[in-house]
Amino acid sequence: MNRYLFTNGQVVTMEREGLVYPACAVVDNKILGVGETDFLKNMLKRGYEEIDMDGGTLLPGFVDCHLHFVLACYFKMNLDLMGIGVSSLSQLASIIKKRADSYPSGKWIFGLRMREEDFVEKRLPLLEELDEIAPDHPVLLMRYDGHSGIANSLALKAAGIDHNSSSPHGGEIGKKDGKLTGVLKEKAMVSVLNVLPIPETEEFMEGCRLMKEALLSAGVVGFHNVLLTSGDGPSGALGAYEIPLYKMFADTLPFRHYPLISGGSVEETIRLLESEFGGEKVNGIWQGGAMKMFADGTFGSRTAYFYEEYNDCPGEFGYMVCEAAALKDQIFKAHDEGLRVVIHAIGDRAVDDVARVFMEAVIKYGHKPLYHRIEHCSMVHPDTLKIIKNAGVVCSMQPSFIVSEGIWIKDRVGERVGTVYPMKTLMEQGISLCGGSDAPIEVPEPLKGIWGAVVREGFTTDQRLTPYEAISLYTSLATKDTFEERQRGTITPGKQADLIVLGKNPLAVPAAEIQGIKVQLTMIDGKIHYRR
């Protein structure tokens, strides 16, 4: 029997702002009570471990509401260019050359999270430069957003791409004067990703171990896991194996899991939800997961779909990566079937288009307690707010994007920056939100996202959240999103003991210090899985 008493700190219950207690007792996997230390000691009697928080803070554990677990494990095994801190093309060249010198000829070099805005030169490497650095190795470097990248000639050849190749619908093969530039966007990335060799099981297990440690040390107790089912997506050939790979890891993972299945069709998604994750239909609504779809691209790759042209690229508006008719057909089928849909939409036009389809589904089939989600919901036109609210749509947002995009977002959107990540306005409109990281695109560290939502460096300050509001995105609002608020998400007697101890109170320190706070302990279901 697990019996714990948390003392010498602040217990922030997240039931309502300002509700704080000095101690918390846990028995087995449930919260026994909160209150004065001596009172809880009398309740526990004896045979418990007292955990001295040393002036720290007890919070409900964080839930990351948008994470690609299998892809994140894969990233752990390859070059993380942003993590390395690449700041110039010469440094990038040195890293690639070093990797090429250590590899046998023909072995792929895969670099991830490349961000040219961080480079002194402020540009991507050229195809010719990559060919010169690694003439005997296929090379693929993906931008940090995962929606575009650049390949060298050997990688393009392996994918069957040459100067005669046409851009696929929803993608772009970069060319200049009829010659390949190596740049690939959205669906054009798939051809190269599909010929990347799949790593051995042992490599994946090591990536899984590293990812598990990263999540626990960041205070993450659960995540909503984007799972692809085919090679037609950002994971390439790996996508077809994501569900079996995750299932192979699952028994070693302590986290709460909510699958977001990119099944390609309503029927296939339901089959996988039921057979692989135990989903079931209750009162006409499928429980235990959702269908994942994609509408447009990203700000960084200039593929997010805008009403007005990109500020730094006149004539470019981005585009939808899914046919409008197919998008509507799948959403209507899912709504009628009682299956929740979560759909990636970033640009203001894409967000509006998706919100209107959800509203049309409600009008045709009636309101159902599905609470469809718009993933990212990054740029929201003021006229779209009412549609989102009336359709009962949840905005699943990633505050960590604010941290990484602040240095260049105004270049992309100009004066429209006030409509980007408008979390305060959405909350004031009574629209439901939840928070995630989109790892491995961003690091899965909720405190970094909380800091981003509170400080908003590089963005308009009118949309800043209070620390309490920002924390709620990953705690009480995150569990509400999956209809589990009665089981967890606040420190309430009788709820499951998913708890974390922080070294400092994020509600009390200066906002600039929030991202530097360390997680001291992570408990899931009454068991301690991490201690600093």
C-alpha positions, 0 to 999 in steps of 0.5 A: 500500500502506497501512503504519502504525506506531502508537507512543508510546501504549498498545495495548489489544488487548481480547483479555483484560484487562490485555493492553497493548503499546506499539506496533502495525503495520498493512500494507494492511488487516491488523494486522501485529503488536503489541509493542515499537516497535523490533521492529515497525520491523524488521518494517516495514523502510521506507516506512511512516507513523509515527503518534505517539499522543502518550500516547493509546490504540489500541483496536479500532474501535467498533461500534454494534449498534443504529442507525437510519441513514436516520432519523438523517440525517432528524433531522439536517435537523430541529429536535433539541430535546434537542440545542438544550437546550430547558429550558422551554415558553417557549423551545420556543414561541420556537423553533417561532415562529422556524421558523414565521416563516421558513417559508411557510404550510403547511410542516411544522415537525418537532421531535425528541427533546423531553423534557418532564422537561427543562422547568421546567414538567415537562409537554408543550405543550398542543394549544391552545398549539401552535395559537397559536404556529403557526396556519398550519403543521402541527406535530409534536413527537416525544418523545426516545424516538420512541414518542410525541409531540404534534401541533397541529390542522393536523397532526391534520387532515392525518392525518384524526384528529378527536374521533371517531377511535378509537385503533388497536391498539398505540397511543393517540390522547390525549383528555380529556373527548372532545376531542383533546389532540394526544398520540399514542402508538405506532401512533397516531403513524403516521397523522401520520408518514405525511403528513409530506412526504418531503425532497428527495434533496439534503437527505438527502445533506447529512444523510448527510454530517453523520451520516457525520462524526458517526460517524467522529469518535466512533470508530464503524467499523461499525453494525447498521442498523435498516431499515423497509420500510413506513409502519407504524412510527416512521419513518412514510411514510419507512419505505417508502424506507429501504432504497433511500435507504440503498443510495443512500448506501452507496457513500459510506460506509466503515462495516461494515454489518449490516442489521436488516430490518423486513420485515413477514414472514419471506419478505419479510425474506429476499427483501430480505436476499438481493437488497439486501444479498447475504445467503446461506444457509449450512448452514441459517442465513441470514448477513449480517443479521436480521429486526427486530420490535417487541414493546412501547414505552418507559419515557419514553412509559409504553408499555413493557409491565410486570408491575406498574403504572407508579410515577407512573401508577397503573393503567397497565401499558403494552402490546404493539404486536404481537399475541401470536399474530402475534409467535409465528407470525413467530418460529417461522417465522424460527427454522424457516427459519434466520433470525435475529430481533432484537426490541424489548422494554423492559418486564419483561413484554414481555422475558419474553414474548419470551424464552419464545417464543424458548424455545418455538421452540428446544423445537419446532425445536431449538437452532440457531446463530441467537442471536436478540436482544432489543433494549434488554432494558431491564427484566429480571425475575429469573425471566426470566434463566434463560429468556434463557440457556437459549434462547441469546438475546443482549441488545442493550443501549444504555448511553446510555439510562442517561445520559438516563434517570437523572434520571427512571427512579425516577419510572417504576419505583420500587423496581424500578430494580434490574432496569433495565439489569442488565448485570452480572447478565446477564454473570455469568449467561453471557448474551451482550451487545452495545452500541449507541446507538439513534441518532438517539434518542441520540447515536451516541457509544460513549464516552458509553455506556461512561461510562453503563454504568460510572457508572450515575447515577440507577440502582443501582450494583450493576450497574456494569460495569468500563471494560473490560467496557463497552468490550467491548460495542462491540468484541469482543462486538459482532463476536462478535454477528455471528459476525465475531470471527475477522476483527475486534473485537480488535487481533490480528495477521492481523485487519482493521485497524479501529482508533481512537486515543483521547486518553486511556486509558478504563481508566486515567482516573477514571470521570467523565472517560470521556465527555470523552475525544476520538477522535483518529483512526479507521481502517477496513480499514487506511484513515484516515477521520478525524483530529482 
